[in-house]
Amino acid sequence: MPSTSDSEILVVGGGIGGLATALACARSGREVRVVERASKFSEVGAGLQLAPNGAEALRILGVLDTLDEMAVFPAQMAMHDINSGTALSRIDLGSNLSKRFGHRYRVMHRSDLLDALLSAVRALPNVVLETGQHVTQARIEADGSTVTCANGNSFHGRVLIAADGVNSVLRRQIHGPDSVRCEGYVAYRGTVPFAELPEHSGEDTVVLYTGDGNHLVQYPVRRGELYNQVAVFRSSQYRPDLDDASWATPDELDAAFAKTVPYVRASISRIDRQFRWPLRDRDPIRNWVRDSAALMGDAAHPMYQYLAQGACQALEDAVTLGACLGVEVSGKALARYARLRQTRTAQVQLTARKFGEFIHLGGMAASLRDTILQSHDPADYSQMEWLWGWRGSLDGADPDAGICTEELMEETR
Ligand SMILES: Cc1cc2nc3c(=O)[nH]c(=O)nc-3n(C[C@H](O)[C@H](O)[C@H](O)COP(=O)(O)OP(=O)(O)OC[C@H]3O[C@@H](n4cnc5c(N)ncnc54)[C@H](O)[C@@H]3O)c2cc1C
């Protein structure tokens, strides 16, 4: 029997972004309802890197200590050439990093992060969680928004937060139509029990083997019990009109890594072939807010994963939403949130694109890149300060700062 339910803050999407938003708003004293399409709250996929800015957001949300029981704290990030094995650069993730940013670098299973958020949300009396609710449309008005689900149920919120991911249905209604970008890159990923591995790149290392149009990332997760692997390559089978199952097939995965060092080939042979993730982003946009509805997380700023920042940025959004909606539940608070977040997330989206091009260079450009990388001081974090140094405070941030996503895009083209 279809029903209608009311809440102060209605969050559509119960992924990392949606649950973190629910937690942040509930901790600010708000009544929150989360509406999730799946039959349970879960994450598909494997590992997640959590840079100091993401850790700071989780500290503010009060879940960092719980998460740390499951996380791994790598001592370094190492980059190698995928075809020769040559060491290219190293970043110190140990005490130098925590002295600089106040947090260590963490790697974890993404389910462990989702479960930590879910337990924290479930412990709060002012959050209602709904599963099996596939939102198909919204009616957005100045004093509240109502969403309707495929099963006929509808939910109303004084404000609506769209946390429904890269393929967001609500983005169309809040922002208007825009297209997802895909450059033909795909990720295969999964975990292997650490104890079953004949060889690995170290219990304390995040490793990146990089080549012309392909790379492999590996790191341990879940207290070191599992080894996470992400293999990415540019598919020559890709055409925009093909459905996702028809390109970047497992055969092409093997072919894409056929000329790599034996260690990488052996790792690829162990990678899960059941699922693949076509890599997609969108251009930064200005209007995240329409009346009483706002976008957050991948629905607002989907980005390539090359900087390992999509979830970290969703967590920063959540903290900012909690702070703004804690003051007042209104379109004005949503507009303030958007102003505080848009320039930064646009910069992360566009830098992730550039970093993808940088790690996938070939020929002379790759040689030049490698020379630069090999002279890099492992404890020099100056390039990462703007990204990893986020402190979560709204003090000093100018809520009326001009939003310059277009200028940023021009700069990075
Ligand atoms: C290969 C890969 C590696 C990555 N590695 C990292 C990393 O190391 N570090 C990092 O910070 N980020 C990483 N990311 C990015 C990160 O996974 C995402 O940015 C993050 O999960 C976004 O969270 P979200 O909650 O905004 O969206 P999602 O995780 O997509 O969640 C959206 C939720 O909304 C639900 N939903 C969707 N539509 C509807 C609807 N119509 N009605 C109701 N519910 C709906 C979905 O079921 C889902 O639960 C990686 C991404 C990829 C692809």
The ligand as an SDF file (V2000), in Angstrom:
LIG
                    3D

 53 58  0  0  0  0  0  0  0  0999 V2000
   37.6120    2.1460   -9.1140 C   0  0  0  0  0  0  0  0  0  0  0  0
   37.2730    3.2050   -8.0920 C   0  0  0  0  0  0  0  0  0  0  0  0
   38.1220    3.4380   -7.0250 C   0  0  0  0  0  0  0  0  0  0  0  0
   37.8340    4.4510   -6.1010 C   0  0  0  0  0  0  0  0  0  0  0  0
   38.7090    4.6600   -5.0700 N   0  0  0  0  0  0  0  0  0  0  0  0
   38.4660    5.6760   -4.2010 C   0  0  0  0  0  0  0  0  0  0  0  0
   39.3800    5.9190   -3.1250 C   0  0  0  0  0  0  0  0  0  0  0  0
   40.3720    5.2110   -2.9720 O   0  0  0  0  0  0  0  0  0  0  0  0
   39.1220    6.9640   -2.2730 N   0  0  0  0  0  0  0  0  0  0  0  0
   38.0120    7.7740   -2.4210 C   0  0  0  0  0  0  0  0  0  0  0  0
   37.8420    8.7120   -1.6220 O   0  0  0  0  0  0  0  0  0  0  0  0
   37.1330    7.5500   -3.4420 N   0  0  0  0  0  0  0  0  0  0  0  0
   37.3250    6.5330   -4.3140 C   0  0  0  0  0  0  0  0  0  0  0  0
   36.4260    6.2830   -5.3170 N   0  0  0  0  0  0  0  0  0  0  0  0
   35.2270    7.1520   -5.4400 C   0  0  0  0  0  0  0  0  0  0  0  0
   34.1260    6.7380   -4.4720 C   0  0  0  0  0  0  0  0  0  0  0  0
   33.8440    5.3620   -4.5840 O   0  0  0  0  0  0  0  0  0  0  0  0
   32.8600    7.5340   -4.7660 C   0  0  0  0  0  0  0  0  0  0  0  0
   33.1680    8.8890   -4.9770 O   0  0  0  0  0  0  0  0  0  0  0  0
   31.8850    7.4410   -3.6020 C   0  0  0  0  0  0  0  0  0  0  0  0
   31.5150    6.1110   -3.3880 O   0  0  0  0  0  0  0  0  0  0  0  0
   30.6430    8.3000   -3.8840 C   0  0  0  0  0  0  0  0  0  0  0  0
   29.7050    8.1110   -2.8440 O   0  0  0  0  0  0  0  0  0  0  0  0
   28.1970    8.6040   -3.0410 P   0  0  0  0  0  0  0  0  0  0  0  0
   27.5170    8.2300   -1.7870 O   0  0  0  0  0  0  0  0  0  0  0  0
   28.1800   10.0230   -3.4890 O   0  0  0  0  0  0  0  0  0  0  0  0
   27.6320    7.7560   -4.2730 O   0  0  0  0  0  0  0  0  0  0  0  0
   27.3860    6.1990   -4.3930 P   0  0  0  0  0  0  0  0  0  0  0  0
   28.4200    5.4300   -3.6700 O   0  0  0  0  0  0  0  0  0  0  0  0
   27.2070    5.9080   -5.8470 O   0  0  0  0  0  0  0  0  0  0  0  0
   26.0020    5.9660   -3.6260 O   0  0  0  0  0  0  0  0  0  0  0  0
   24.7830    6.3060   -4.2160 C   0  0  0  0  0  0  0  0  0  0  0  0
   23.6900    5.5400   -3.4650 C   0  0  0  0  0  0  0  0  0  0  0  0
   22.4300    5.9880   -3.9480 O   0  0  0  0  0  0  0  0  0  0  0  0
   21.6140    4.8760   -4.2530 C   0  0  0  0  0  0  0  0  0  0  0  0
   20.7260    5.3130   -5.3250 N   0  0  0  0  0  0  0  0  0  0  0  0
   21.0620    5.5980   -6.5980 C   0  0  0  0  0  0  0  0  0  0  0  0
   19.9840    5.9780   -7.2970 N   0  0  0  0  0  0  0  0  0  0  0  0
   18.9460    5.9180   -6.4270 C   0  0  0  0  0  0  0  0  0  0  0  0
   17.5600    6.1930   -6.5790 C   0  0  0  0  0  0  0  0  0  0  0  0
   17.0470    6.5920   -7.7470 N   0  0  0  0  0  0  0  0  0  0  0  0
   16.7470    6.0320   -5.5080 N   0  0  0  0  0  0  0  0  0  0  0  0
   17.2580    5.6360   -4.3000 C   0  0  0  0  0  0  0  0  0  0  0  0
   18.5740    5.3550   -4.1190 N   0  0  0  0  0  0  0  0  0  0  0  0
   19.4040    5.5080   -5.1720 C   0  0  0  0  0  0  0  0  0  0  0  0
   22.5930    3.7880   -4.6790 C   0  0  0  0  0  0  0  0  0  0  0  0
   22.0220    2.4970   -4.5680 O   0  0  0  0  0  0  0  0  0  0  0  0
   23.7390    4.0370   -3.7220 C   0  0  0  0  0  0  0  0  0  0  0  0
   23.5640    3.3480   -2.4940 O   0  0  0  0  0  0  0  0  0  0  0  0
   36.6680    5.2650   -6.2500 C   0  0  0  0  0  0  0  0  0  0  0  0
   35.8050    5.0120   -7.3200 C   0  0  0  0  0  0  0  0  0  0  0  0
   36.0850    3.9990   -8.2280 C   0  0  0  0  0  0  0  0  0  0  0  0
   35.1310    3.7830   -9.3780 C   0  0  0  0  0  0  0  0  0  0  0  0
  1  2  1  0
  2  3  1  0
  2 52  2  0
  3  4  2  0
  4  5  1  0
  4 50  1  0
  5  6  2  0
  6  7  1  0
  6 13  1  0
  7  8  2  0
  7  9  1  0
  9 10  1  0
 10 11  2  0
 10 12  1  0
 12 13  2  0
 13 14  1  0
 14 15  1  0
 14 50  1  0
 15 16  1  0
 16 17  1  0
 16 18  1  0
 18 19  1  0
 18 20  1  0
 20 21  1  0
 20 22  1  0
 22 23  1  0
 23 24  1  0
 24 25  2  0
 24 26  1  0
 24 27  1  0
 27 28  1  0
 28 29  2  0
 28 30  1  0
 28 31  1  0
 31 32  1  0
 32 33  1  0
 33 34  1  0
 33 48  1  0
 34 35  1  0
 35 36  1  0
 35 46  1  0
 36 37  1  0
 36 45  1  0
 37 38  2  0
 38 39  1  0
 39 40  1  0
 39 45  2  0
 40 41  1  0
 40 42  2  0
 42 43  1  0
 43 44  2  0
 44 45  1  0
 46 47  1  0
 46 48  1  0
 48 49  1  0
 50 51  2  0
 51 52  1  0
 52 53  1  0
M  END
$$$$
